[in-house]
Amino acid sequence: MSQRIECFFDLSSPWTCLAFHNLRPLAQRTGAIVRWRPFLVGGVHNAVNRGFVESRNTELNSPKWRQMAQSLMDWAALSGVTMNFPSRHFPLRSVLVMRCCCVLEPDQAQLESFMDAAFAAYFTEQKNLDEPAVVESVAGAIGLDGRALLEQAQTSEIKEKLRANTDEAVGRGAFGSPSLFVPLGDGERLYFGNDQLPLVEWALAQQPINPTSPERSSAG
């Protein structure tokens, strides 16, 4: 079987936007399959990482945060991503759009297309993904019925799905977005953020794929 990467993500995170653009070519190079898992990063912070939110609110002018902002822009340039961040919609209340991602999760190709369009809308075009009309437009741009997507996102089943994904990520050790899980040895390894993608690729290389595997061949 092909190697797999599980990526728990929230569309509100700029580092997740960069990881999204860099993880896909990594998967093509390695033959790995990425499974995108929507969760609510605010729920993760509330559970295990309250200090991050507090520091973001009080230390934005500190040397550490200024360096992080510069690093973000440098990574965007390296990745070929137009990053107009932060916008007046930061921090984003992402509950609605992440519920929409949960609706699409069973169809990973469709979810990936929605993620691509949503990242561009928020980080490049500075649109507010908390506005239903914006989310509907993003969905429509990739051929989805945006209104139907929004209606389904409000069902109790989907609300519970987002909570369950968030709880699962926390239970497995996640503390932010993106959280990437890679099988390694008899267990799995958690990697956090765009900067650790080289370690993701290293971890994948520790478990060679059977070159005759039908699934490996179909992946390219």
PASEBA-1860 file (N, C-alpha, C; in nm, 3 decimals):
! residues 220
1> MSQRIECF> 0.084/-0.120/0.000/0.000/0.000/0.000/0.087/0.125/0.000 ~ 0.035/0.231/-0.057/0.106/0.359/-0.058/0.113/0.417/0.082 ~ 0.218/0.495/0.107/0.229/0.566/0.233/0.122/0.674/0.239 ~ 0.082/0.706/0.361/-0.026/0.802/0.379/0.013/0.912/0.476 ~ -0.036/1.029/0.448/-0.019/1.144/0.536/-0.158/1.194/0.571 ~ -0.187/1.206/0.698/-0.311/1.270/0.741/-0.280/1.414/0.779 ~ -0.349/1.507/0.719/-0.326/1.648/0.747/-0.452/1.709/0.807 ~ -0.447/1.737/0.938/-0.556/1.809/1.004/-0.532/1.958/0.982
9> FDLSSPWT> -0.633/2.028/0.935/-0.612/2.166/0.891/-0.730/2.255/0.926 ~ -0.699/2.384/0.935/-0.800/2.490/0.946/-0.763/2.596/0.843 ~ -0.858/2.638/0.763/-0.832/2.733/0.654/-0.788/2.870/0.703 ~ -0.802/2.898/0.832/-0.767/3.030/0.884/-0.617/3.048/0.903 ~ -0.540/2.942/0.895/-0.397/2.945/0.927/-0.312/2.976/0.805 ~ -0.230/3.081/0.808/-0.143/3.111/0.694/-0.038/3.003/0.671 ~ 0.013/2.943/0.780/0.111/2.837/0.764/0.049/2.713/0.701 ~ -0.080/2.692/0.726/-0.150/2.581/0.662/-0.166/2.606/0.514
17> CLAFHNLR> -0.192/2.730/0.477/-0.200/2.765/0.335/-0.070/2.730/0.265 ~ 0.044/2.766/0.325/0.173/2.735/0.265/0.197/2.585/0.261 ~ 0.164/2.515/0.371/0.182/2.370/0.374/0.097/2.302/0.268 ~ -0.022/2.352/0.245/-0.110/2.297/0.143/-0.041/2.301/0.006 ~ 0.019/2.414/-0.026/0.084/2.429/-0.156/0.213/2.349/-0.165 ~ 0.280/2.325/-0.055/0.406/2.251/-0.058/0.389/2.102/-0.036 ~ 0.281/2.062/0.028/0.260/1.920/0.056/0.219/1.844/-0.069 ~ 0.145/1.908/-0.157/0.100/1.836/-0.277/0.216/1.793/-0.367
25> PLAQRTGA> 0.312/1.881/-0.397/0.427/1.831/-0.476/0.510/1.728/-0.400 ~ 0.517/1.740/-0.267/0.587/1.638/-0.188/0.521/1.502/-0.206 ~ 0.387/1.502/-0.204/0.315/1.376/-0.221/0.339/1.318/-0.361 ~ 0.347/1.404/-0.461/0.375/1.356/-0.597/0.515/1.296/-0.606 ~ 0.612/1.359/-0.539/0.749/1.308/-0.543/0.761/1.172/-0.476 ~ 0.688/1.155/-0.367/0.705/1.035/-0.286/0.603/0.927/-0.316 ~ 0.497/0.960/-0.389/0.390/0.864/-0.412/0.296/0.849/-0.295 ~ 0.309/0.937/-0.195/0.223/0.929/-0.077/0.084/0.982/-0.109
33> IVRWRPFL> -0.013/0.935/-0.034/-0.151/0.981/-0.045/-0.182/1.071/0.074 ~ -0.231/1.191/0.048/-0.266/1.284/0.154/-0.416/1.272/0.182 ~ -0.450/1.259/0.307/-0.589/1.263/0.349/-0.609/1.392/0.427 ~ -0.694/1.480/0.372/-0.721/1.609/0.434/-0.830/1.593/0.538 ~ -0.804/1.641/0.662/-0.896/1.625/0.773/-0.931/1.762/0.831 ~ -1.049/1.815/0.804/-1.087/1.945/0.860/-1.104/1.939/1.011 ~ -1.053/2.040/1.081/-1.080/2.054/1.223/-1.086/2.202/1.257 ~ -1.115/2.232/1.382/-1.128/2.371/1.425/-1.009/2.405/1.513
41> VGGVHNAV> -0.918/2.486/1.460/-0.795/2.513/1.534/-0.823/2.591/1.662 ~ -0.929/2.672/1.662/-0.966/2.741/1.785/-1.001/2.644/1.895 ~ -1.068/2.535/1.861/-1.100/2.432/1.959/-0.975/2.363/2.010 ~ -0.877/2.344/1.922/-0.750/2.284/1.964/-0.679/2.376/2.062 ~ -0.671/2.506/2.029/-0.604/2.600/2.119/-0.674/2.605/2.255 ~ -0.807/2.604/2.253/-0.880/2.608/2.379/-0.850/2.485/2.465 ~ -0.826/2.373/2.399/-0.804/2.248/2.473/-0.661/2.236/2.525 ~ -0.562/2.273/2.443/-0.424/2.239/2.482/-0.323/2.352/2.462
49> NRGFVESR> -0.364/2.466/2.407/-0.264/2.564/2.366/-0.313/2.707/2.386 ~ -0.372/2.733/2.501/-0.427/2.867/2.526/-0.319/2.975/2.523 ~ -0.198/2.939/2.558/-0.092/3.038/2.561/-0.063/3.098/2.426 ~ -0.087/3.022/2.317/-0.061/3.075/2.184/-0.151/3.194/2.154 ~ -0.280/3.180/2.183/-0.374/3.289/2.155/-0.341/3.410/2.239 ~ -0.306/3.387/2.365/-0.272/3.499/2.452/-0.147/3.572/2.403 ~ -0.047/3.496/2.358/0.075/3.560/2.310/0.050/3.635/2.180 ~ -0.037/3.581/2.096/-0.069/3.649/1.971/-0.136/3.783/1.997
57> NTELNSPK> -0.217/3.788/2.099/-0.289/3.911/2.131/-0.204/4.015/2.201 ~ -0.097/3.971/2.268/-0.020/4.064/2.352/0.123/4.086/2.305 ~ 0.175/4.000/2.214/0.316/4.007/2.181/0.343/4.029/2.032 ~ 0.245/4.083/1.959/0.262/4.095/1.814/0.378/4.184/1.775 ~ 0.421/4.275/1.863/0.533/4.362/1.833/0.665/4.314/1.892 ~ 0.666/4.192/1.945/0.788/4.137/2.003/0.881/4.092/1.891 ~ 1.013/4.081/1.919/1.106/4.031/1.817/1.066/3.895/1.762 ~ 1.017/3.805/1.849/0.977/3.672/1.804/0.867/3.680/1.701
65> WRQMAQSL> 0.762/3.757/1.728/0.649/3.765/1.634/0.686/3.840/1.507 ~ 0.775/3.941/1.518/0.819/4.010/1.397/0.899/3.916/1.307 ~ 0.981/3.831/1.370/1.057/3.735/1.291/0.966/3.632/1.227 ~ 0.864/3.588/1.299/0.769/3.491/1.244/0.697/3.550/1.124 ~ 0.659/3.678/1.133/0.591/3.743/1.021/0.682/3.751/0.899 ~ 0.810/3.785/0.922/0.905/3.790/0.810/0.927/3.652/0.750 ~ 0.938/3.551/0.837/0.955/3.414/0.789/0.836/3.369/0.706 ~ 0.717/3.408/0.747/0.596/3.374/0.672/0.603/3.431/0.531
73> MDWAALSG> 0.643/3.558/0.519/0.650/3.620/0.387/0.761/3.558/0.302 ~ 0.872/3.523/0.367/0.981/3.459/0.293/0.938/3.321/0.241 ~ 0.868/3.245/0.326/0.818/3.115/0.283/0.717/3.130/0.169 ~ 0.633/3.232/0.176/0.536/3.255/0.069/0.607/3.283/-0.062 ~ 0.713/3.365/-0.058/0.789/3.393/-0.179/0.855/3.267/-0.233 ~ 0.915/3.188/-0.143/0.979/3.063/-0.184/0.878/2.966/-0.245 ~ 0.755/2.967/-0.192/0.652/2.872/-0.235/0.572/2.921/-0.354 ~ 0.593/3.045/-0.396/0.517/3.100/-0.508/0.373/3.130/-0.474
81> VTMNFPSR> 0.347/3.165/-0.347/0.212/3.192/-0.301/0.198/3.342/-0.273 ~ 0.098/3.405/-0.331/0.072/3.546/-0.303/-0.001/3.556/-0.170 ~ 0.068/3.607/-0.070/0.016/3.610/0.067/-0.007/3.755/0.110 ~ -0.131/3.801/0.101/-0.168/3.934/0.148/-0.227/3.919/0.288 ~ -0.141/3.914/0.386/-0.179/3.877/0.522/-0.100/3.961/0.620 ~ -0.162/4.005/0.730/-0.303/3.983/0.766/-0.395/4.083/0.699 ~ -0.520/4.043/0.684/-0.623/4.132/0.633/-0.707/4.181/0.750 ~ -0.804/4.265/0.721/-0.892/4.315/0.827/-0.983/4.206/0.881
89> HFPLRSVL> -0.983/4.089/0.815/-1.067/3.978/0.861/-0.988/3.881/0.950 ~ -0.867/3.920/0.988/-0.786/3.836/1.077/-0.802/3.882/1.221 ~ -0.817/3.789/1.317/-0.827/3.643/1.298/-0.965/3.603/1.246 ~ -0.965/3.502/1.164/-1.087/3.455/1.100/-1.166/3.362/1.192 ~ -1.296/3.387/1.201/-1.384/3.291/1.267/-1.421/3.186/1.162 ~ -1.362/3.069/1.172/-1.365/2.975/1.060/-1.467/2.862/1.075 ~ -1.556/2.871/1.173/-1.648/2.760/1.200/-1.730/2.724/1.076 ~ -1.789/2.824/1.011/-1.875/2.796/0.896/-1.800/2.728/0.783
97> VMRCCCVL> -1.687/2.784/0.745/-1.616/2.729/0.629/-1.556/2.593/0.661 ~ -1.520/2.569/0.787/-1.466/2.438/0.821/-1.577/2.332/0.826 ~ -1.698/2.373/0.861/-1.809/2.279/0.850/-1.832/2.243/0.704 ~ -1.818/2.340/0.615/-1.830/2.310/0.471/-1.723/2.210/0.428 ~ -1.602/2.224/0.481/-1.497/2.128/0.451/-1.534/1.989/0.500 ~ -1.601/1.980/0.613/-1.645/1.850/0.664/-1.747/1.786/0.571 ~ -1.834/1.867/0.513/-1.930/1.814/0.415/-1.855/1.748/0.300 ~ -1.746/1.811/0.257/-1.672/1.765/0.140/-1.568/1.659/0.172
105> EPDQAQLE> -1.540/1.634/0.299/-1.431/1.543/0.335/-1.440/1.405/0.270 ~ -1.557/1.344/0.256/-1.560/1.211/0.193/-1.509/1.210/0.049 ~ -1.520/1.324/-0.022/-1.468/1.336/-0.158/-1.341/1.420/-0.152 ~ -1.228/1.353/-0.136/-1.103/1.424/-0.111/-1.062/1.515/-0.226 ~ -1.087/1.475/-0.349/-1.051/1.558/-0.464/-1.132/1.687/-0.463 ~ -1.259/1.676/-0.432/-1.346/1.793/-0.425/-1.305/1.884/-0.309 ~ -1.274/1.823/-0.196/-1.229/1.902/-0.081/-1.100/1.977/-0.114 ~ -1.007/1.912/-0.180/-0.881/1.977/-0.215/-0.904/2.096/-0.308
113> SFMDAAFA> -0.995/2.081/-0.403/-1.026/2.193/-0.492/-1.088/2.310/-0.414 ~ -1.174/2.278/-0.319/-1.235/2.383/-0.236/-1.130/2.451/-0.150 ~ -1.040/2.374/-0.093/-0.933/2.432/-0.013/-0.850/2.529/-0.096 ~ -0.814/2.489/-0.215/-0.733/2.573/-0.303/-0.802/2.707/-0.328 ~ -0.931/2.701/-0.361/-1.007/2.824/-0.389/-1.026/2.907/-0.263 ~ -1.049/2.841/-0.150/-1.072/2.914/-0.025/-0.945/2.982/0.025 ~ -0.832/2.914/0.015/-0.705/2.976/0.054/-0.678/3.100/-0.030 ~ -0.703/3.091/-0.161/-0.681/3.207/-0.248/-0.774/3.321/-0.210
121> AYFTEQKN> -0.899/3.288/-0.179/-0.996/3.392/-0.143/-0.954/3.465/-0.017 ~ -0.907/3.392/0.082/-0.875/3.455/0.211/-0.737/3.520/0.212 ~ -0.636/3.448/0.168/-0.499/3.496/0.184/-0.449/3.581/0.068 ~ -0.508/3.565/-0.050/-0.465/3.647/-0.163/-0.563/3.762/-0.189 ~ -0.692/3.728/-0.191/-0.793/3.828/-0.224/-0.850/3.899/-0.102 ~ -0.812/3.854/0.017/-0.853/3.914/0.144/-1.005/3.919/0.161 ~ -1.070/3.810/0.122/-1.214/3.798/0.141/-1.243/3.731/0.275 ~ -1.362/3.754/0.327/-1.400/3.704/0.460/-1.471/3.571/0.447
129> LDEPAVVE> -1.402/3.463/0.485/-1.462/3.330/0.475/-1.565/3.302/0.583 ~ -1.591/3.400/0.669/-1.698/3.386/0.767/-1.831/3.435/0.711 ~ -1.830/3.493/0.591/-1.952/3.541/0.528/-2.009/3.433/0.437 ~ -2.134/3.391/0.459/-2.192/3.285/0.376/-2.185/3.314/0.227 ~ -2.205/3.440/0.188/-2.203/3.473/0.045/-2.066/3.448/-0.015 ~ -1.961/3.475/0.062/-1.825/3.450/0.013/-1.801/3.301/-0.002 ~ -1.841/3.223/0.097/-1.822/3.078/0.091/-1.903/3.020/-0.026 ~ -2.023/3.070/-0.045/-2.105/3.024/-0.158/-2.036/3.054/-0.291
137> SVAGAIGL> -1.976/3.171/-0.300/-1.906/3.209/-0.423/-1.783/3.122/-0.446 ~ -1.708/3.094/-0.341/-1.591/3.007/-0.353/-1.633/2.868/-0.402 ~ -1.740/2.816/-0.346/-1.789/2.685/-0.388/-1.836/2.688/-0.533 ~ -1.909/2.792/-0.569/-1.959/2.803/-0.706/-1.848/2.812/-0.808 ~ -1.736/2.873/-0.771/-1.625/2.891/-0.864/-1.561/2.759/-0.904 ~ -1.581/2.655/-0.823/-1.525/2.524/-0.858/-1.635/2.427/-0.899 ~ -1.753/2.480/-0.928/-1.861/2.398/-0.982/-1.952/2.332/-0.881 ~ -1.943/2.373/-0.754/-2.030/2.317/-0.652/-2.154/2.403/-0.634
145> DGRALLEQ> -2.259/2.344/-0.578/-2.379/2.417/-0.541/-2.353/2.479/-0.404 ~ -2.313/2.605/-0.404/-2.274/2.669/-0.280/-2.386/2.678/-0.178 ~ -2.505/2.705/-0.223/-2.618/2.717/-0.131/-2.647/2.584/-0.064 ~ -2.646/2.477/-0.142/-2.670/2.344/-0.086/-2.558/2.307/0.012 ~ -2.435/2.346/-0.021/-2.323/2.318/0.068/-2.342/2.387/0.203 ~ -2.383/2.513/0.199/-2.405/2.587/0.324/-2.518/2.527/0.405 ~ -2.623/2.483/0.339/-2.735/2.422/0.410/-2.692/2.293/0.479 ~ -2.615/2.212/0.408/-2.571/2.086/0.468/-2.474/2.112/0.583
153> AQTSEIKE> -2.396/2.219/0.572/-2.299/2.251/0.677/-2.366/2.285/0.810 ~ -2.493/2.319/0.807/-2.564/2.356/0.930/-2.635/2.239/0.995 ~ -2.623/2.120/0.938/-2.689/2.004/0.997/-2.616/1.958/1.123 ~ -2.689/1.893/1.211/-2.628/1.844/1.335/-2.520/1.740/1.306 ~ -2.539/1.663/1.202/-2.440/1.561/1.166/-2.304/1.624/1.134 ~ -2.305/1.732/1.057/-2.181/1.796/1.017/-2.120/1.873/1.135 ~ -2.202/1.936/1.215/-2.149/2.003/1.334/-2.078/1.904/1.425 ~ -2.136/1.787/1.441/-2.074/1.684/1.523/-1.947/1.631/1.457
161> KLRANTDE> -1.945/1.623/1.326/-1.827/1.576/1.254/-1.709/1.668/1.280 ~ -1.731/1.800/1.276/-1.622/1.894/1.301/-1.572/1.880/1.445 ~ -1.663/1.865/1.539/-1.621/1.845/1.679/-1.542/1.716/1.694 ~ -1.589/1.610/1.628/-1.522/1.481/1.641/-1.382/1.485/1.580 ~ -1.367/1.549/1.465/-1.235/1.562/1.404/-1.140/1.639/1.495 ~ -1.191/1.747/1.555/-1.109/1.828/1.644/-1.067/1.748/1.767 ~ -1.161/1.677/1.826/-1.130/1.595/1.943/-1.030/1.484/1.908 ~ -1.045/1.426/1.791/-0.953/1.320/1.749/-0.811/1.375/1.736
169> AVGRGAFG> -0.799/1.492/1.672/-0.666/1.551/1.655/-0.601/1.581/1.789 ~ -0.677/1.639/1.881/-0.623/1.668/2.014/-0.582/1.538/2.083 ~ -0.664/1.436/2.072/-0.633/1.309/2.135/-0.507/1.245/2.080 ~ -0.472/1.278/1.957/-0.352/1.222/1.895/-0.230/1.313/1.913 ~ -0.250/1.425/1.984/-0.136/1.510/2.017/-0.128/1.642/1.944 ~ -0.226/1.675/1.860/-0.219/1.800/1.783/-0.231/1.921/1.874 ~ -0.164/2.029/1.837/-0.172/2.153/1.913/-0.185/2.276/1.824 ~ -0.199/2.256/1.692/-0.216/2.367/1.600/-0.237/2.317/1.459
177> SPSLFVPL> -0.244/2.410/1.364/-0.269/2.378/1.224/-0.155/2.430/1.138 ~ -0.104/2.343/1.047/-0.148/2.207/1.018/-0.077/2.105/1.107 ~ -0.149/1.998/1.139/-0.092/1.885/1.212/-0.089/1.766/1.116 ~ 0.029/1.714/1.093/0.048/1.608/0.995/0.093/1.480/1.064 ~ 0.022/1.372/1.037/0.052/1.243/1.097/0.102/1.148/0.989 ~ 0.218/1.087/1.017/0.282/0.995/0.923/0.309/0.864/0.995 ~ 0.267/0.749/0.939/0.302/0.621/1.002/0.453/0.606/1.007 ~ 0.503/0.561/1.122/0.647/0.541/1.138/0.668/0.428/1.238
185> GDGERLYF> 0.737/0.323/1.194/0.754/0.207/1.279/0.621/0.143/1.311 ~ 0.599/0.117/1.439/0.473/0.057/1.481/0.368/0.161/1.520 ~ 0.400/0.288/1.503/0.307/0.393/1.543/0.297/0.501/1.438 ~ 0.291/0.626/1.483/0.283/0.737/1.392/0.361/0.854/1.451 ~ 0.403/0.944/1.366/0.478/1.062/1.408/0.396/1.186/1.372 ~ 0.390/1.280/1.466/0.323/1.407/1.443/0.426/1.511/1.400 ~ 0.396/1.580/1.290/0.477/1.694/1.247/0.386/1.815/1.238 ~ 0.440/1.930/1.278/0.358/2.051/1.285/0.414/2.159/1.194
193> GNDQLPLV> 0.328/2.210/1.106/0.362/2.328/1.031/0.432/2.301/0.898 ~ 0.434/2.404/0.818/0.499/2.400/0.688/0.649/2.374/0.700 ~ 0.712/2.429/0.803/0.857/2.419/0.817/0.904/2.275/0.836 ~ 0.817/2.187/0.883/0.858/2.050/0.912/0.829/1.952/0.797 ~ 0.791/2.005/0.682/0.766/1.916/0.569/0.891/1.836/0.527 ~ 1.013/1.891/0.539/1.129/1.804/0.511/1.134/1.682/0.602 ~ 1.089/1.697/0.727/1.085/1.582/0.818/0.974/1.484/0.778 ~ 0.864/1.536/0.726/0.759/1.448/0.674/0.815/1.361/0.562
201> EWALAQQP> 0.889/1.425/0.472/0.946/1.348/0.360/1.049/1.246/0.411 ~ 1.126/1.284/0.511/1.222/1.190/0.571/1.148/1.071/0.631 ~ 1.039/1.098/0.705/0.964/0.990/0.769/0.906/0.894/0.665 ~ 0.858/0.948/0.555/0.805/0.863/0.450/0.913/0.769/0.394 ~ 1.035/0.820/0.387/1.144/0.741/0.331/1.188/0.628/0.422 ~ 1.145/0.630/0.548/1.186/0.525/0.642/1.110/0.396/0.619 ~ 1.001/0.402/0.544/0.921/0.283/0.518/0.903/0.270/0.367 ~ 0.996/0.205/0.299/0.991/0.195/0.153/0.862/0.131/0.105
209> INPTSPER> 0.812/0.180/-0.008/0.690/0.127/-0.069/0.727/0.009/-0.158 ~ 0.644/-0.092/-0.158/0.660/-0.204/-0.252/0.639/-0.152/-0.394 ~ 0.741/-0.152/-0.480/0.726/-0.092/-0.613/0.626/-0.164/-0.701 ~ 0.588/-0.288/-0.664/0.491/-0.361/-0.745/0.350/-0.342/-0.696 ~ 0.331/-0.261/-0.590/0.198/-0.241/-0.534/0.108/-0.173/-0.636 ~ -0.012/-0.229/-0.665/-0.104/-0.166/-0.760/-0.139/-0.024/-0.718 ~ -0.155/0.000/-0.587/-0.192/0.133/-0.540/-0.078/0.230/-0.565 ~ 0.048/0.183/-0.547/0.165/0.267/-0.572/0.171/0.304/-0.720
217> SSAG> 0.145/0.207/-0.807/0.152/0.234/-0.950/0.048/0.335/-0.993 ~ -0.073/0.325/-0.938/-0.179/0.418/-0.978/-0.153/0.558/-0.930 ~ -0.068/0.572/-0.826/-0.038/0.706/-0.775/0.064/0.778/-0.862 ~ 0.121/0.712/-0.957/0.214/0.778/-1.046/0.353/0.725/-1.033
END
